[in-house]
Amino acid sequence: MASSEENEMYSKQWEGCMEIAVQTARTAGQVIREAFKHEKEVSTKSSPVDLVTETDRLVEDLIISSLREKYPSHRFIGEESSAAGEKCLLTDNPTWIIDPIDGTCNFIHSFPMVAVSIGFAVNKELEFGVIYHCLDENLYTARKGHGAFCNGIQLQVSKETDMSKALILTEIGAKRDPATLKIFSGNMERLLKAQVHGIRVIGSATLALCQVASGAADAYYQFGLHCWDIAAAAVIIREAGGNVIDTSGGPLDLMSRRIVAAGTVEMAHYIAREIQTITYERDDHNAN
């Protein structure tokens, strides 16, 4: 077991990494803001609604090359590099988990919910997260054991436990076949029967999760997102006092492509019990 001195040494080391992540996210955000003004070249990946632009690839290259220059021994998991065939493998090594543009569909349509997300894990444990809302220039940050902040102001989740007073966020996901859409709409119907105040879809998982961290929304659930959508935001929600779990009700599995996040344990587990699973292939399905 590591001594308190060793733990403090590692904590300071990751603090330096987070400072670099903040600088890198801001630089990437500048590139995205400039590209936001212009026509985008769009192509598809796994499905007609799984979209990518040249800016996604450019920004991921910028982030990874900047970080690799400073930390050549670290590992990297990126959305576009994974889409290009690189294995999505989380090991004990220090690992950066990167979404260059979360909300690509929003970006294409100039809908302003667009963010850069940079998470960092060591020994398969999330250490810090940085999410930069490029258009509003809101910077969300959190480091394990040190709280969560937006532009330096500390975040606090909602403490609501009553579903009839809740605002819930979700996303549709990439699968749009009739059977999947039936489950998706059924899940919304179950929560609406609980008389929730509302359900919102904003097109950016990371920014939706930041709304939970800030207390603006009470909970979020989704099937079909990826580890790069979850990593940074999970740290931010936990450090804001919230709960992040698997849709089964168990601990979060970063590679499972499913999540429930809420300000309170009661609300997180209520949603996990109510919703029906939509199955997606794990992020690490090709890791072996």
C-alpha positions in Angstrom: 0.0 0.0 0.0 1.3 3.4 -0.9 2.3 5.8 1.9 0.6 9.1 2.4 3.8 10.8 1.1 3.7 8.7 -2.1 0.0 9.5 -2.6 0.8 13.2 -2.2 3.6 12.9 -4.7 1.3 11.2 -7.3 -1.4 13.8 -6.6 1.0 16.6 -7.3 2.2 14.8 -10.5 -1.4 14.5 -11.8 -2.1 18.1 -10.9 0.6 19.1 -13.4 -0.9 16.9 -16.0 -4.3 18.5 -15.4 -2.8 22.0 -15.9 -1.5 20.8 -19.3 -4.9 19.3 -20.1 -6.6 22.7 -19.4 -4.2 24.5 -21.7 -4.6 21.9 -24.5 -8.4 22.0 -24.2 -8.5 25.8 -24.5 -6.2 25.6 -27.6 -8.4 22.9 -29.2 -11.5 25.0 -28.4 -10.0 28.0 -30.3 -9.7 25.8 -33.4 -13.3 24.5 -33.0 -14.6 28.1 -32.5 -12.9 29.2 -35.7 -14.2 26.1 -37.7 -17.7 26.7 -36.3 -18.0 29.7 -38.6 -17.3 27.8 -41.8 -18.9 25.1 -43.9 -17.9 21.6 -42.6 -16.8 18.6 -44.6 -18.9 15.7 -43.2 -18.5 11.9 -43.5 -20.0 8.9 -41.7 -18.4 6.2 -39.6 -20.4 3.2 -38.2 -23.9 4.5 -39.4 -25.5 7.3 -41.3 -26.0 9.2 -38.0 -22.4 8.5 -36.7 -20.8 11.6 -38.1 -17.3 13.0 -38.3 -15.6 16.1 -39.8 -12.1 17.0 -40.7 -12.1 19.2 -37.6 -12.7 16.2 -35.3 -9.6 14.5 -36.8 -7.6 17.7 -36.7 -8.4 18.5 -33.1 -7.7 15.0 -31.9 -4.3 15.0 -33.7 -3.6 18.4 -32.1 -4.5 17.2 -28.6 -2.7 13.9 -28.7 0.5 15.3 -30.4 0.6 18.1 -27.8 0.2 15.7 -24.8 2.5 13.0 -26.3 5.3 15.5 -26.7 5.2 16.1 -22.9 4.3 12.6 -21.8 5.8 10.1 -24.3 5.3 7.1 -22.1 1.6 7.7 -21.6 -1.2 5.8 -23.5 -4.0 7.5 -25.4 -7.6 6.5 -26.3 -9.2 8.9 -28.8 -12.5 8.8 -30.5 -11.2 9.2 -34.0 -8.2 7.0 -33.6 -10.4 4.3 -32.2 -12.8 4.7 -35.2 -9.7 4.3 -37.5 -9.0 0.9 -35.9 -6.7 1.5 -32.9 -7.6 -0.8 -30.0 -9.5 0.8 -27.2 -7.6 -0.6 -24.2 -7.5 0.7 -20.7 -4.4 -0.5 -18.8 -2.8 0.4 -15.5 -0.5 2.9 -17.4 -1.4 6.6 -17.3 -4.0 7.0 -20.0 -5.5 10.0 -21.6 -9.1 9.5 -22.8 -10.1 12.1 -25.4 -13.2 13.3 -27.3 -12.0 16.1 -29.6 -15.5 17.3 -30.4 -18.3 16.0 -28.3 -21.5 17.0 -30.1 -20.3 16.5 -33.7 -23.8 16.6 -35.1 -24.4 19.9 -33.1 -21.1 21.2 -34.5 -22.2 20.4 -38.1 -25.5 22.2 -37.7 -23.9 25.1 -35.7 -25.9 24.2 -32.7 -23.8 25.5 -29.8 -23.6 22.5 -27.4 -20.1 21.4 -28.4 -17.2 20.5 -26.1 -13.7 19.2 -25.9 -13.3 16.4 -23.3 -10.1 15.1 -21.8 -10.1 12.5 -19.1 -7.1 10.9 -17.4 -6.8 7.5 -15.7 -4.1 5.7 -13.8 -4.3 2.0 -12.6 -7.7 2.0 -14.4 -8.9 4.7 -12.0 -10.1 8.1 -13.2 -7.9 10.8 -11.7 -9.1 14.1 -13.4 -11.3 15.4 -16.1 -11.4 18.6 -18.2 -14.4 19.6 -20.3 -14.3 22.8 -22.3 -17.6 24.2 -23.7 -16.0 25.8 -26.8 -18.7 28.4 -27.7 -19.6 29.6 -24.1 -16.0 29.2 -23.0 -17.1 27.4 -19.8 -14.3 25.3 -18.4 -15.3 22.3 -16.2 -12.5 20.7 -14.2 -12.2 18.2 -11.4 -9.4 16.2 -9.8 -10.0 13.2 -7.5 -10.3 14.4 -4.0 -10.1 18.1 -4.9 -13.7 19.1 -5.9 -15.3 20.1 -9.2 -15.3 23.6 -10.7 -16.7 25.6 -13.6 -14.5 28.6 -14.4 -13.1 28.4 -10.9 -16.5 28.3 -9.1 -17.1 25.1 -7.2 -19.9 22.9 -8.4 -22.6 21.1 -6.4 -25.1 18.6 -7.6 -28.8 18.7 -6.9 -29.9 16.9 -3.8 -33.3 16.1 -5.3 -34.6 12.6 -4.5 -38.2 13.0 -5.7 -38.6 11.9 -9.3 -41.7 14.1 -9.7 -39.5 17.2 -9.2 -36.7 16.0 -11.5 -35.3 17.3 -14.8 -33.7 14.3 -16.6 -31.3 14.4 -19.6 -30.6 11.6 -22.1 -29.4 11.0 -25.7 -30.9 9.0 -28.5 -27.8 7.0 -29.4 -26.6 5.8 -32.8 -28.9 2.8 -33.2 -32.2 3.9 -34.9 -33.7 0.5 -35.8 -37.4 0.0 -34.8 -36.7 -2.3 -31.9 -34.1 0.0 -30.4 -36.3 3.1 -30.8 -39.2 1.2 -29.1 -37.0 0.6 -26.1 -35.7 4.2 -26.1 -39.2 5.6 -26.2 -40.4 3.0 -23.6 -37.7 4.2 -21.2 -38.8 7.8 -21.6 -42.4 6.8 -21.1 -41.5 5.0 -17.8 -39.9 8.1 -16.5 -42.7 10.4 -17.7 -45.2 8.2 -15.8 -43.2 9.1 -12.7 -44.3 12.7 -13.4 -40.8 14.0 -13.9 -40.7 17.7 -14.7 -39.1 17.0 -18.1 -36.7 15.1 -20.2 -34.1 16.9 -22.4 -31.8 15.8 -25.3 -29.1 18.3 -26.0 -26.8 16.3 -28.3 -23.6 16.4 -26.1 -23.2 13.7 -23.5 -20.3 15.5 -21.8 -22.1 18.8 -21.5 -25.3 17.0 -20.3 -23.3 15.4 -17.6 -21.8 18.8 -16.7 -25.4 20.0 -16.2 -25.9 17.3 -13.6 -22.6 18.2 -11.9 -23.7 21.8 -11.7 -27.2 21.0 -10.3 -29.0 22.4 -13.4 -30.3 18.9 -14.1 -31.0 16.1 -11.6 -30.0 13.0 -13.6 -28.7 11.6 -16.9 -28.9 8.2 -18.5 -27.7 6.8 -21.8 -26.9 3.6 -23.7 -24.5 3.7 -26.6 -22.0 6.4 -25.6 -18.3 5.7 -25.4 -15.5 5.9 -22.7 -14.4 9.2 -24.1 -17.9 10.6 -23.5 -17.8 9.4 -19.9 -14.3 9.7 -18.5 -13.8 13.4 -17.8 -17.5 13.9 -16.8 -17.5 11.0 -14.3 -14.8 12.7 -12.3 -16.5 16.0 -12.4 -19.9 14.6 -11.2 -18.3 12.6 -8.4 -16.3 15.6 -7.2 -19.4 17.7 -7.3 -21.0 15.2 -4.9 -22.9 13.1 -7.4 -23.3 9.5 -8.3 -22.2 7.7 -11.5 -23.3 4.0 -11.8 -23.9 1.3 -14.4 -27.4 1.0 -15.7 -27.5 -2.4 -13.9 -27.2 -0.5 -10.6 -23.6 -1.7 -10.1 -20.4 0.3 -10.3 -19.6 2.3 -13.5 -17.8 0.2 -16.1 -16.0 2.8 -18.3 -16.1 0.4 -21.3 -19.7 -0.8 -21.1 -21.2 2.1 -23.1 -23.9 2.7 -20.5 -24.4 5.1 -17.6 -26.7 6.6 -15.1 -25.6 9.8 -13.3 -27.5 11.7 -10.7 -27.2 14.1 -7.8 -28.5 11.5 -5.3 -28.1 7.7 -4.9 -31.9 7.4 -4.7 -32.5 9.0 -8.1 -29.6 7.1 -9.8 -30.9 3.7 -8.6 -34.5 4.5 -9.4 -33.6 5.3 -13.0 -31.4 2.2 -13.2 -34.4 0.0 -12.0 -36.9 1.6 -14.4 -35.0 1.6 -17.7 -34.7 -1.3 -20.1 -31.2 -2.1 -21.5 -30.2 -1.2 -25.1 -27.2 -3.4 -25.9 -24.1 -2.0 -27.6 -20.8 -3.6 -28.3 -18.3 -2.8 -25.6 -15.5 -0.3 -26.3 -12.9 -2.9 -25.5 -14.4 -5.7 -27.6 -11.3 -5.8 -29.8 -8.7 -5.3 -27.0 -7.4 -8.9 -27.0 
